[in-house]
């Protein structure tokens, strides 16, 4: 999906790409909800304002990410995007009151150090006209927005069905992306239109697969597979765009992945301990 968006970025603005990604995913998601018998719950929003806020944050993250794809190599955007889970841990401590233990804090700082290794060569503050500099800024803003979206989702799952969260994100993202219509939208030529349509369909299918995967395995089992995206980013970046990752990108990716997997394994260990302790807990916890 990211490769298709990147290829189309020379012809359409990021807002238009967000529209196609969101709008074309909706038929796929509606069909999936109907097959599962969740269409009724998927269309029922108990807290519309929460969905609106989540949609605004999510579409901002997506727009910044798509804009960055037009300015930076695909592997670099992928690695810098790994900052989002690290920032989620920090924001969860501040906004949700989650405990931030020494191990998690160390791993988060290590992961952010890996991100800094990747972006440092791009931060030429003396040349603010450099496209790569703004690409880094956009992907970091996207990472912050994605982290905020995760915090919002954690709040929403207490009152909303997962099917509703999935459906209304696509709906609100489509609506918010239309606000960018005056900013350079154009009717794309057939090959570009095909790429945009494919990005929406692929994005919808990927969203369904990701959501469905949590029915069969826990987050601690699935989360490490997210880091496989760097392998595909390197392969597709080289095949389609002739991009070869720099030493900084590879080194930073290694640091971030080690830190991320460290957090995941620690969370899994704590989860097992909580599970063993739960039978001995009082009804009040």
FENGIVEN-V425541 format. One record per pair of residues at least 12 apart in sequence whose C-alpha atoms are under 10 Angstrom apart, sorted by sequence separation. I is the first residue (numbers start at 0). GAP is how many residues later the second one is. D is the distance in whole Angstrom. If there is no record, write none. Layout:
i:I gap:GAP d:D
i:I gap:GAP d:D
This chain:
i:4 gap:12 d:7
i:29 gap:12 d:8
i:64 gap:12 d:8
i:120 gap:12 d:9
i:121 gap:12 d:9
i:152 gap:12 d:8
i:209 gap:12 d:9
i:232 gap:12 d:10
i:3 gap:13 d:10
i:4 gap:13 d:9
i:28 gap:13 d:10
i:29 gap:13 d:9
i:64 gap:13 d:10
i:118 gap:13 d:10
i:119 gap:13 d:10
i:121 gap:13 d:9
i:122 gap:13 d:8
i:89 gap:14 d:9
i:118 gap:14 d:9
i:121 gap:14 d:7
i:122 gap:14 d:9
i:4 gap:15 d:10
i:88 gap:15 d:8
i:89 gap:15 d:8
i:121 gap:15 d:10
i:4 gap:16 d:9
i:64 gap:16 d:8
i:88 gap:16 d:9
i:118 gap:16 d:10
i:119 gap:16 d:9
i:233 gap:16 d:10
i:118 gap:17 d:7
i:85 gap:18 d:9
i:89 gap:18 d:8
i:117 gap:18 d:10
i:118 gap:18 d:9
i:85 gap:19 d:9
i:88 gap:19 d:8
i:89 gap:19 d:10
i:0 gap:20 d:9
i:87 gap:20 d:10
i:229 gap:20 d:9
i:85 gap:21 d:8
i:86 gap:21 d:8
i:118 gap:21 d:10
i:85 gap:22 d:5
i:86 gap:22 d:10
i:84 gap:23 d:9
i:85 gap:23 d:8
i:229 gap:23 d:8
i:85 gap:24 d:9
i:86 gap:24 d:10
i:82 gap:25 d:9
i:85 gap:25 d:7
i:86 gap:25 d:9
i:114 gap:25 d:10
i:84 gap:26 d:9
i:85 gap:26 d:7
i:226 gap:26 d:9
i:226 gap:27 d:10
i:229 gap:27 d:10
i:82 gap:28 d:7
i:83 gap:28 d:10
i:81 gap:29 d:8
i:82 gap:29 d:6
i:226 gap:29 d:9
i:227 gap:29 d:10
i:81 gap:30 d:9
i:82 gap:30 d:10
i:226 gap:30 d:7
i:82 gap:31 d:9
i:225 gap:31 d:10
i:226 gap:31 d:10
i:79 gap:32 d:9
i:81 gap:32 d:10
i:82 gap:32 d:7
i:81 gap:33 d:8
i:82 gap:33 d:10
i:223 gap:33 d:8
i:226 gap:33 d:9
i:79 gap:34 d:9
i:80 gap:34 d:9
i:169 gap:34 d:9
i:223 gap:34 d:10
i:226 gap:34 d:9
i:78 gap:35 d:9
i:79 gap:35 d:6
i:78 gap:36 d:7
i:79 gap:36 d:9
i:223 gap:36 d:8
i:224 gap:36 d:10
i:21 gap:37 d:9
i:79 gap:37 d:10
i:222 gap:37 d:9
i:223 gap:37 d:6
i:79 gap:38 d:7
i:165 gap:38 d:10
i:222 gap:38 d:8
i:223 gap:38 d:10
i:75 gap:39 d:10
i:78 gap:39 d:8
i:79 gap:39 d:8
i:18 gap:40 d:9
i:21 gap:40 d:10
i:78 gap:40 d:10
i:223 gap:40 d:8
i:17 gap:41 d:7
i:20 gap:41 d:9
i:76 gap:41 d:10
i:165 gap:41 d:8
i:219 gap:41 d:9
i:222 gap:41 d:7
i:223 gap:41 d:9
i:17 gap:42 d:9
i:75 gap:42 d:7
i:76 gap:42 d:10
i:165 gap:42 d:9
i:221 gap:42 d:10
i:222 gap:42 d:10
i:75 gap:43 d:8
i:219 gap:43 d:9
i:220 gap:43 d:8
i:14 gap:44 d:9
i:17 gap:44 d:7
i:18 gap:44 d:10
i:219 gap:44 d:6
i:220 gap:44 d:9
i:14 gap:45 d:9
i:16 gap:45 d:9
i:17 gap:45 d:6
i:162 gap:45 d:10
i:165 gap:45 d:9
i:218 gap:45 d:8
i:219 gap:45 d:7
i:16 gap:46 d:8
i:17 gap:46 d:10
i:219 gap:46 d:9
i:14 gap:47 d:9
i:15 gap:47 d:9
i:17 gap:47 d:10
i:219 gap:47 d:7
i:220 gap:47 d:8
i:13 gap:48 d:9
i:14 gap:48 d:6
i:17 gap:48 d:8
i:162 gap:48 d:9
i:218 gap:48 d:10
i:219 gap:48 d:6
i:13 gap:49 d:6
i:14 gap:49 d:9
i:16 gap:49 d:7
i:17 gap:49 d:10
i:161 gap:49 d:8
i:218 gap:49 d:9
i:219 gap:49 d:9
i:12 gap:50 d:9
i:13 gap:50 d:8
i:15 gap:50 d:10
i:16 gap:50 d:9
i:71 gap:50 d:10
i:217 gap:50 d:9
i:13 gap:51 d:9
i:14 gap:51 d:8
i:219 gap:51 d:9
i:13 gap:52 d:6
i:14 gap:52 d:9
i:12 gap:53 d:9
i:13 gap:53 d:5
i:90 gap:53 d:9
i:94 gap:53 d:10
i:12 gap:54 d:8
i:13 gap:54 d:9
i:13 gap:55 d:9
i:80 gap:55 d:10
i:83 gap:55 d:10
i:87 gap:55 d:9
i:91 gap:55 d:9
i:95 gap:55 d:8
i:13 gap:56 d:9
i:79 gap:56 d:8
i:82 gap:56 d:9
i:83 gap:56 d:8
i:86 gap:56 d:8
i:87 gap:56 d:8
i:90 gap:56 d:7
i:91 gap:56 d:9
i:94 gap:56 d:8
i:8 gap:57 d:8
i:12 gap:57 d:9
i:82 gap:57 d:8
i:83 gap:57 d:10
i:85 gap:57 d:9
i:86 gap:57 d:7
i:87 gap:57 d:10
i:89 gap:57 d:9
i:90 gap:57 d:7
i:94 gap:57 d:10
i:7 gap:58 d:10
i:8 gap:58 d:8
i:76 gap:58 d:8
i:80 gap:58 d:7
i:81 gap:58 d:10
i:83 gap:58 d:8
i:84 gap:58 d:8
i:85 gap:58 d:10
i:86 gap:58 d:10
i:87 gap:58 d:8
i:88 gap:58 d:8
i:91 gap:58 d:9
i:95 gap:58 d:9
i:8 gap:59 d:9
i:70 gap:59 d:10
i:71 gap:59 d:8
i:72 gap:59 d:9
i:75 gap:59 d:10
i:76 gap:59 d:8
i:79 gap:59 d:7
i:80 gap:59 d:7
i:82 gap:59 d:10
i:83 gap:59 d:4
i:84 gap:59 d:9
i:86 gap:59 d:9
i:87 gap:59 d:5
i:90 gap:59 d:9
i:91 gap:59 d:7
i:95 gap:59 d:9
i:4 gap:60 d:10
i:5 gap:60 d:7
i:8 gap:60 d:8
i:9 gap:60 d:7
i:70 gap:60 d:6
i:71 gap:60 d:6
i:75 gap:60 d:9
i:78 gap:60 d:10
i:79 gap:60 d:7
i:80 gap:60 d:10
i:82 gap:60 d:6
i:83 gap:60 d:6
i:86 gap:60 d:6
i:87 gap:60 d:7
i:90 gap:60 d:7
i:91 gap:60 d:10
i:4 gap:61 d:7
i:5 gap:61 d:9
i:7 gap:61 d:10
i:8 gap:61 d:5
i:9 gap:61 d:10
i:69 gap:61 d:9
i:70 gap:61 d:6
i:71 gap:61 d:9
i:76 gap:61 d:10
i:77 gap:61 d:9
i:80 gap:61 d:8
i:81 gap:61 d:8
i:82 gap:61 d:8
i:83 gap:61 d:8
i:84 gap:61 d:8
i:85 gap:61 d:8
i:86 gap:61 d:9
i:87 gap:61 d:9
i:88 gap:61 d:10
i:4 gap:62 d:9
i:5 gap:62 d:9
i:6 gap:62 d:9
i:7 gap:62 d:9
i:8 gap:62 d:9
i:69 gap:62 d:9
i:70 gap:62 d:9
i:71 gap:62 d:9
i:72 gap:62 d:10
i:76 gap:62 d:7
i:79 gap:62 d:10
i:80 gap:62 d:6
i:83 gap:62 d:6
i:84 gap:62 d:7
i:87 gap:62 d:7
i:88 gap:62 d:9
i:91 gap:62 d:9
i:1 gap:63 d:9
i:5 gap:63 d:5
i:6 gap:63 d:8
i:67 gap:63 d:9
i:70 gap:63 d:8
i:71 gap:63 d:6
i:75 gap:63 d:10
i:76 gap:63 d:9
i:79 gap:63 d:8
i:80 gap:63 d:9
i:82 gap:63 d:9
i:83 gap:63 d:5
i:86 gap:63 d:10
i:87 gap:63 d:7
i:1 gap:64 d:8
i:4 gap:64 d:7
i:5 gap:64 d:6
i:67 gap:64 d:8
i:70 gap:64 d:5
i:71 gap:64 d:8
i:82 gap:64 d:9
i:83 gap:64 d:9
i:3 gap:65 d:10
i:4 gap:65 d:8
i:5 gap:65 d:9
i:67 gap:65 d:10
i:69 gap:65 d:8
i:70 gap:65 d:9
i:80 gap:65 d:9
i:83 gap:65 d:10
i:84 gap:65 d:9
i:2 gap:66 d:8
i:5 gap:66 d:9
i:67 gap:66 d:8
i:68 gap:66 d:8
i:83 gap:66 d:9
i:1 gap:67 d:8
i:5 gap:67 d:9
i:66 gap:67 d:9
i:67 gap:67 d:5
i:68 gap:67 d:10
i:70 gap:67 d:9
i:71 gap:67 d:9
i:5 gap:68 d:8
i:66 gap:68 d:7
i:67 gap:68 d:7
i:65 gap:69 d:10
i:67 gap:69 d:8
i:68 gap:69 d:9
i:64 gap:70 d:9
i:67 gap:70 d:6
i:68 gap:70 d:9
i:2 gap:71 d:7
i:63 gap:71 d:9
i:64 gap:71 d:10
i:66 gap:71 d:7
i:67 gap:71 d:6
i:1 gap:72 d:8
i:65 gap:72 d:9
i:66 gap:72 d:8
i:67 gap:72 d:9
i:63 gap:73 d:9
i:64 gap:73 d:7
i:65 gap:73 d:9
i:63 gap:74 d:5
i:64 gap:74 d:5
i:67 gap:74 d:9
i:1 gap:75 d:10
i:62 gap:75 d:9
i:63 gap:75 d:6
i:64 gap:75 d:9
i:66 gap:75 d:10
i:1 gap:76 d:9
i:62 gap:76 d:10
i:63 gap:76 d:9
i:64 gap:76 d:8
i:65 gap:76 d:9
i:60 gap:77 d:9
i:61 gap:77 d:10
i:63 gap:77 d:7
i:64 gap:77 d:6
i:60 gap:78 d:8
i:63 gap:78 d:5
i:64 gap:78 d:8
i:60 gap:79 d:9
i:62 gap:79 d:8
i:63 gap:79 d:9
i:60 gap:80 d:7
i:61 gap:80 d:7
i:59 gap:81 d:9
i:60 gap:81 d:4
i:61 gap:81 d:10
i:63 gap:81 d:9
i:64 gap:81 d:10
i:59 gap:82 d:7
i:60 gap:82 d:7
i:58 gap:83 d:10
i:60 gap:83 d:8
i:61 gap:83 d:9
i:57 gap:84 d:9
i:60 gap:84 d:5
i:61 gap:84 d:8
i:56 gap:85 d:9
i:59 gap:85 d:7
i:60 gap:85 d:6
i:58 gap:86 d:9
i:59 gap:86 d:9
i:60 gap:86 d:9
i:56 gap:87 d:10
i:57 gap:87 d:7
i:58 gap:87 d:9
i:60 gap:87 d:9
i:56 gap:88 d:6
i:57 gap:88 d:6
i:60 gap:88 d:9
i:55 gap:89 d:10
i:56 gap:89 d:7
i:57 gap:89 d:10
i:59 gap:89 d:10
i:56 gap:90 d:9
i:57 gap:90 d:9
i:58 gap:90 d:10
i:53 gap:91 d:10
i:56 gap:91 d:7
i:57 gap:91 d:6
i:53 gap:92 d:10
i:56 gap:92 d:6
i:57 gap:92 d:9
i:55 gap:93 d:9
i:56 gap:93 d:10
i:53 gap:94 d:9
i:54 gap:94 d:8
i:57 gap:94 d:10
i:53 gap:95 d:6
i:56 gap:95 d:9
i:52 gap:96 d:9
i:53 gap:96 d:9
i:53 gap:97 d:9
i:54 gap:97 d:10
i:53 gap:98 d:6
i:52 gap:99 d:8
i:53 gap:99 d:7
i:50 gap:101 d:9
i:49 gap:102 d:8
i:50 gap:102 d:9
i:53 gap:102 d:9
i:49 gap:103 d:9
i:49 gap:105 d:9
i:50 gap:105 d:8
i:49 gap:106 d:7
i:46 gap:109 d:8
i:50 gap:109 d:9
i:45 gap:110 d:10
i:49 gap:110 d:9
i:54 gap:110 d:9
i:58 gap:110 d:9
i:62 gap:110 d:10
i:53 gap:111 d:9
i:57 gap:111 d:8
i:58 gap:111 d:9
i:61 gap:111 d:9
i:46 gap:112 d:8
i:47 gap:112 d:10
i:56 gap:112 d:10
i:57 gap:112 d:10
i:45 gap:113 d:7
i:46 gap:113 d:8
i:50 gap:113 d:9
i:54 gap:113 d:8
i:55 gap:113 d:9
i:58 gap:113 d:8
i:59 gap:113 d:9
i:44 gap:114 d:9
i:45 gap:114 d:6
i:50 gap:114 d:7
i:53 gap:114 d:9
i:54 gap:114 d:5
i:57 gap:114 d:9
i:58 gap:114 d:5
i:62 gap:114 d:8
i:44 gap:115 d:7
i:45 gap:115 d:9
i:49 gap:115 d:10
i:50 gap:115 d:10
i:53 gap:115 d:7
i:54 gap:115 d:8
i:57 gap:115 d:7
i:58 gap:115 d:8
i:61 gap:115 d:10
i:43 gap:116 d:9
i:44 gap:116 d:8
i:50 gap:116 d:10
i:51 gap:116 d:8
i:52 gap:116 d:10
i:54 gap:116 d:8
i:55 gap:116 d:7
i:56 gap:116 d:9
i:58 gap:116 d:10
i:59 gap:116 d:9
i:43 gap:117 d:9
i:50 gap:117 d:6
i:51 gap:117 d:8
i:54 gap:117 d:5
i:55 gap:117 d:7
i:58 gap:117 d:7
i:59 gap:117 d:9
i:41 gap:118 d:9
i:42 gap:118 d:10
i:44 gap:118 d:10
i:45 gap:118 d:9
i:50 gap:118 d:7
i:53 gap:118 d:9
i:54 gap:118 d:5
i:57 gap:118 d:10
i:58 gap:118 d:7
i:40 gap:119 d:9
i:41 gap:119 d:7
i:43 gap:119 d:9
i:44 gap:119 d:6
i:51 gap:119 d:10
i:52 gap:119 d:9
i:53 gap:119 d:9
i:54 gap:119 d:9
i:55 gap:119 d:10
i:40 gap:120 d:7
i:41 gap:120 d:8
i:42 gap:120 d:8
i:43 gap:120 d:6
i:44 gap:120 d:8
i:47 gap:120 d:9
i:50 gap:120 d:10
i:51 gap:120 d:6
i:54 gap:120 d:9
i:55 gap:120 d:7
i:40 gap:121 d:9
i:41 gap:121 d:5
i:42 gap:121 d:6
i:43 gap:121 d:10
i:50 gap:121 d:8
i:51 gap:121 d:9
i:54 gap:121 d:8
i:55 gap:121 d:9
i:40 gap:122 d:7
i:41 gap:122 d:4
i:42 gap:122 d:9
i:44 gap:122 d:10
i:37 gap:123 d:9
i:39 gap:123 d:9
i:40 gap:123 d:6
i:41 gap:123 d:8
i:43 gap:123 d:10
i:44 gap:123 d:8
i:37 gap:124 d:10
i:38 gap:124 d:8
i:39 gap:124 d:9
i:41 gap:124 d:8
i:42 gap:124 d:7
i:43 gap:124 d:9
i:51 gap:124 d:9
i:37 gap:125 d:7
i:38 gap:125 d:9
i:41 gap:125 d:6
i:42 gap:125 d:8
i:37 gap:126 d:9
i:40 gap:126 d:10
i:41 gap:126 d:8
i:35 gap:127 d:10
i:120 gap:127 d:8
i:38 gap:128 d:9
i:117 gap:128 d:9
i:119 gap:128 d:9
i:117 gap:129 d:9
i:118 gap:129 d:8
i:32 gap:130 d:7
i:116 gap:130 d:10
i:117 gap:130 d:5
i:118 gap:130 d:8
i:31 gap:131 d:10
i:32 gap:131 d:9
i:116 gap:131 d:6
i:117 gap:131 d:5
i:115 gap:132 d:9
i:116 gap:132 d:7
i:117 gap:132 d:8
i:29 gap:133 d:10
i:32 gap:133 d:10
i:114 gap:133 d:10
i:115 gap:133 d:10
i:116 gap:133 d:10
i:117 gap:133 d:8
i:118 gap:133 d:9
i:28 gap:134 d:9
i:32 gap:134 d:9
i:113 gap:134 d:9
i:114 gap:134 d:9
i:116 gap:134 d:7
i:117 gap:134 d:5
i:113 gap:135 d:9
i:116 gap:135 d:5
i:117 gap:135 d:8
i:29 gap:136 d:10
i:113 gap:136 d:10
i:114 gap:136 d:10
i:115 gap:136 d:8
i:116 gap:136 d:9
i:28 gap:137 d:8
i:29 gap:137 d:7
i:113 gap:137 d:7
i:114 gap:137 d:6
i:28 gap:138 d:7
i:113 gap:138 d:4
i:114 gap:138 d:8
i:116 gap:138 d:9
i:112 gap:139 d:8
i:113 gap:139 d:7
i:116 gap:139 d:10
i:25 gap:140 d:9
i:26 gap:140 d:10
i:111 gap:140 d:9
i:113 gap:140 d:8
i:114 gap:140 d:8
i:115 gap:140 d:10
i:25 gap:141 d:7
i:28 gap:141 d:9
i:110 gap:141 d:8
i:113 gap:141 d:5
i:114 gap:141 d:7
i:24 gap:142 d:9
i:25 gap:142 d:9
i:110 gap:142 d:9
i:112 gap:142 d:8
i:113 gap:142 d:5
i:25 gap:143 d:10
i:26 gap:143 d:10
i:110 gap:143 d:9
i:111 gap:143 d:9
i:112 gap:143 d:8
i:113 gap:143 d:9
i:25 gap:144 d:6
i:81 gap:144 d:9
i:110 gap:144 d:6
i:111 gap:144 d:7
i:113 gap:144 d:10
i:24 gap:145 d:7
i:25 gap:145 d:7
i:81 gap:145 d:8
i:109 gap:145 d:7
i:110 gap:145 d:4
i:113 gap:145 d:9
i:23 gap:146 d:9
i:24 gap:146 d:9
i:109 gap:146 d:7
i:110 gap:146 d:7
i:112 gap:146 d:10
i:21 gap:147 d:8
i:22 gap:147 d:7
i:108 gap:147 d:10
i:109 gap:147 d:10
i:110 gap:147 d:8
i:111 gap:147 d:9
i:21 gap:148 d:5
i:22 gap:148 d:7
i:25 gap:148 d:9
i:78 gap:148 d:9
i:81 gap:148 d:10
i:106 gap:148 d:10
i:107 gap:148 d:9
i:109 gap:148 d:9
i:110 gap:148 d:5
i:20 gap:149 d:9
i:21 gap:149 d:7
i:22 gap:149 d:10
i:24 gap:149 d:10
i:77 gap:149 d:9
i:106 gap:149 d:9
i:109 gap:149 d:6
i:110 gap:149 d:7
i:21 gap:150 d:9
i:22 gap:150 d:8
i:23 gap:150 d:9
i:78 gap:150 d:9
i:108 gap:150 d:8
i:109 gap:150 d:9
i:18 gap:151 d:9
i:21 gap:151 d:6
i:22 gap:151 d:5
i:77 gap:151 d:7
i:78 gap:151 d:7
i:106 gap:151 d:8
i:107 gap:151 d:7
i:110 gap:151 d:10
i:20 gap:152 d:9
i:21 gap:152 d:5
i:22 gap:152 d:9
i:77 gap:152 d:6
i:106 gap:152 d:5
i:107 gap:152 d:8
i:110 gap:152 d:10
i:20 gap:153 d:8
i:21 gap:153 d:9
i:76 gap:153 d:10
i:77 gap:153 d:10
i:105 gap:153 d:8
i:106 gap:153 d:7
i:18 gap:154 d:7
i:19 gap:154 d:8
i:22 gap:154 d:10
i:74 gap:154 d:9
i:75 gap:154 d:9
i:77 gap:154 d:10
i:78 gap:154 d:9
i:106 gap:154 d:9
i:107 gap:154 d:9
i:17 gap:155 d:8
i:18 gap:155 d:5
i:21 gap:155 d:9
i:74 gap:155 d:6
i:77 gap:155 d:7
i:103 gap:155 d:9
i:106 gap:155 d:7
i:107 gap:155 d:8
i:17 gap:156 d:7
i:18 gap:156 d:8
i:20 gap:156 d:10
i:73 gap:156 d:9
i:74 gap:156 d:8
i:76 gap:156 d:9
i:77 gap:156 d:9
i:103 gap:156 d:10
i:105 gap:156 d:10
i:106 gap:156 d:6
i:18 gap:157 d:8
i:19 gap:157 d:9
i:74 gap:157 d:8
i:75 gap:157 d:9
i:105 gap:157 d:9
i:15 gap:158 d:10
i:17 gap:158 d:9
i:18 gap:158 d:5
i:73 gap:158 d:10
i:74 gap:158 d:5
i:75 gap:158 d:9
i:103 gap:158 d:8
i:104 gap:158 d:9
i:14 gap:159 d:10
i:17 gap:159 d:6
i:18 gap:159 d:7
i:73 gap:159 d:6
i:74 gap:159 d:5
i:102 gap:159 d:9
i:103 gap:159 d:6
i:106 gap:159 d:10
i:16 gap:160 d:9
i:17 gap:160 d:9
i:18 gap:160 d:10
i:72 gap:160 d:9
i:73 gap:160 d:7
i:74 gap:160 d:9
i:102 gap:160 d:8
i:103 gap:160 d:9
i:14 gap:161 d:9
i:15 gap:161 d:7
i:18 gap:161 d:9
i:72 gap:161 d:9
i:73 gap:161 d:10
i:74 gap:161 d:9
i:75 gap:161 d:10
i:14 gap:162 d:6
i:15 gap:162 d:8
i:17 gap:162 d:10
i:18 gap:162 d:10
i:73 gap:162 d:8
i:74 gap:162 d:7
i:103 gap:162 d:8
i:13 gap:163 d:9
i:14 gap:163 d:8
i:15 gap:163 d:10
i:73 gap:163 d:6
i:74 gap:163 d:9
i:102 gap:163 d:8
i:103 gap:163 d:9
i:14 gap:164 d:8
i:15 gap:164 d:7
i:72 gap:164 d:7
i:73 gap:164 d:9
i:14 gap:165 d:6
i:15 gap:165 d:7
i:72 gap:165 d:10
i:13 gap:166 d:9
i:14 gap:166 d:7
i:12 gap:167 d:9
i:14 gap:167 d:10
i:15 gap:167 d:9
i:73 gap:167 d:9
i:75 gap:167 d:10
i:12 gap:168 d:10
i:14 gap:168 d:8
i:15 gap:168 d:9
i:16 gap:168 d:10
i:72 gap:168 d:8
i:74 gap:168 d:8
i:75 gap:168 d:10
i:13 gap:169 d:10
i:14 gap:169 d:9
i:15 gap:169 d:6
i:72 gap:169 d:9
i:73 gap:169 d:8
i:74 gap:169 d:8
i:75 gap:169 d:7
i:79 gap:169 d:9
i:12 gap:170 d:8
i:13 gap:170 d:10
i:14 gap:170 d:8
i:15 gap:170 d:8
i:72 gap:170 d:6
i:73 gap:170 d:10
i:74 gap:170 d:6
i:75 gap:170 d:9
i:78 gap:170 d:7
i:85 gap:170 d:9
i:12 gap:171 d:6
i:13 gap:171 d:9
i:15 gap:171 d:10
i:71 gap:171 d:10
i:72 gap:171 d:8
i:73 gap:171 d:9
i:74 gap:171 d:9
i:77 gap:171 d:10
i:78 gap:171 d:9
i:81 gap:171 d:9
i:11 gap:172 d:8
i:12 gap:172 d:6
i:15 gap:172 d:10
i:23 gap:172 d:9
i:24 gap:172 d:9
i:27 gap:172 d:9
i:28 gap:172 d:9
i:31 gap:172 d:10
i:72 gap:172 d:8
i:75 gap:172 d:9
i:76 gap:172 d:10
i:79 gap:172 d:9
i:11 gap:173 d:7
i:12 gap:173 d:9
i:19 gap:173 d:9
i:23 gap:173 d:6
i:24 gap:173 d:10
i:26 gap:173 d:10
i:27 gap:173 d:7
i:31 gap:173 d:9
i:75 gap:173 d:6
i:78 gap:173 d:8
i:79 gap:173 d:8
i:82 gap:173 d:8
i:85 gap:173 d:9
i:10 gap:174 d:9
i:11 gap:174 d:7
i:22 gap:174 d:9
i:23 gap:174 d:8
i:24 gap:174 d:9
i:25 gap:174 d:8
i:26 gap:174 d:9
i:27 gap:174 d:9
i:29 gap:174 d:10
i:74 gap:174 d:8
i:75 gap:174 d:9
i:78 gap:174 d:6
i:81 gap:174 d:7
i:85 gap:174 d:8
i:88 gap:174 d:9
i:10 gap:175 d:8
i:11 gap:175 d:8
i:19 gap:175 d:10
i:20 gap:175 d:7
i:21 gap:175 d:10
i:23 gap:175 d:8
i:24 gap:175 d:5
i:25 gap:175 d:9
i:27 gap:175 d:9
i:28 gap:175 d:6
i:32 gap:175 d:9
i:74 gap:175 d:9
i:77 gap:175 d:9
i:78 gap:175 d:9
i:81 gap:175 d:8
i:84 gap:175 d:8
i:10 gap:176 d:10
i:11 gap:176 d:7
i:16 gap:176 d:10
i:19 gap:176 d:6
i:20 gap:176 d:7
i:23 gap:176 d:5
i:24 gap:176 d:5
i:27 gap:176 d:6
i:28 gap:176 d:8
i:31 gap:176 d:8
i:75 gap:176 d:10
i:79 gap:176 d:9
i:10 gap:177 d:7
i:18 gap:177 d:9
i:19 gap:177 d:6
i:20 gap:177 d:8
i:21 gap:177 d:9
i:22 gap:177 d:7
i:23 gap:177 d:6
i:24 gap:177 d:8
i:25 gap:177 d:10
i:26 gap:177 d:8
i:27 gap:177 d:7
i:75 gap:177 d:9
i:78 gap:177 d:8
i:82 gap:177 d:10
i:85 gap:177 d:9
i:10 gap:178 d:9
i:16 gap:178 d:10
i:17 gap:178 d:9
i:19 gap:178 d:9
i:20 gap:178 d:6
i:21 gap:178 d:6
i:22 gap:178 d:9
i:23 gap:178 d:9
i:24 gap:178 d:6
i:25 gap:178 d:7
i:28 gap:178 d:8
i:74 gap:178 d:9
i:78 gap:178 d:9
i:81 gap:178 d:9
i:84 gap:178 d:10
i:16 gap:179 d:7
i:19 gap:179 d:8
i:20 gap:179 d:4
i:21 gap:179 d:9
i:23 gap:179 d:9
i:24 gap:179 d:4
i:27 gap:179 d:10
i:28 gap:179 d:7
i:7 gap:180 d:9
i:11 gap:180 d:9
i:15 gap:180 d:9
i:16 gap:180 d:9
i:19 gap:180 d:6
i:20 gap:180 d:7
i:23 gap:180 d:7
i:24 gap:180 d:8
i:27 gap:180 d:9
i:10 gap:181 d:7
i:11 gap:181 d:10
i:17 gap:181 d:10
i:18 gap:181 d:9
i:19 gap:181 d:9
i:20 gap:181 d:9
i:21 gap:181 d:8
i:22 gap:181 d:9
i:24 gap:181 d:10
i:9 gap:182 d:10
i:10 gap:182 d:10
i:16 gap:182 d:9
i:17 gap:182 d:9
i:20 gap:182 d:7
i:21 gap:182 d:8
i:24 gap:182 d:9
i:7 gap:183 d:9
i:8 gap:183 d:9
i:16 gap:183 d:9
i:20 gap:183 d:8
i:24 gap:183 d:10
i:7 gap:184 d:6
i:11 gap:184 d:9
i:6 gap:185 d:8
i:7 gap:185 d:8
i:7 gap:186 d:10
i:4 gap:187 d:9
i:7 gap:187 d:7
i:8 gap:187 d:10
i:3 gap:188 d:9
i:6 gap:188 d:8
i:7 gap:188 d:7
i:5 gap:189 d:10
i:6 gap:189 d:9
i:3 gap:190 d:9
i:4 gap:190 d:7
i:3 gap:191 d:6
i:4 gap:191 d:7
i:7 gap:191 d:10
i:2 gap:192 d:9
i:3 gap:192 d:7
i:3 gap:193 d:9
i:4 gap:193 d:9
i:0 gap:194 d:9
i:3 gap:194 d:8
i:4 gap:194 d:7
i:0 gap:195 d:9
i:3 gap:195 d:6
i:4 gap:195 d:10
i:2 gap:196 d:9
i:3 gap:196 d:10
i:0 gap:197 d:8
i:1 gap:197 d:8
i:0 gap:198 d:5
i:3 gap:198 d:10
i:0 gap:199 d:8
i:0 gap:200 d:9
i:1 gap:200 d:10
i:0 gap:201 d:6
i:1 gap:201 d:9
i:0 gap:202 d:6
i:0 gap:205 d:9
i:2 gap:229 d:10
i:2 gap:230 d:8
i:1 gap:231 d:9
i:5 gap:231 d:10
i:2 gap:233 d:7
i:6 gap:233 d:9
i:1 gap:234 d:10
i:2 gap:234 d:8
i:6 gap:234 d:8
i:1 gap:235 d:10
i:5 gap:235 d:9
i:3 gap:236 d:10
i:2 gap:237 d:8
i:2 gap:238 d:9
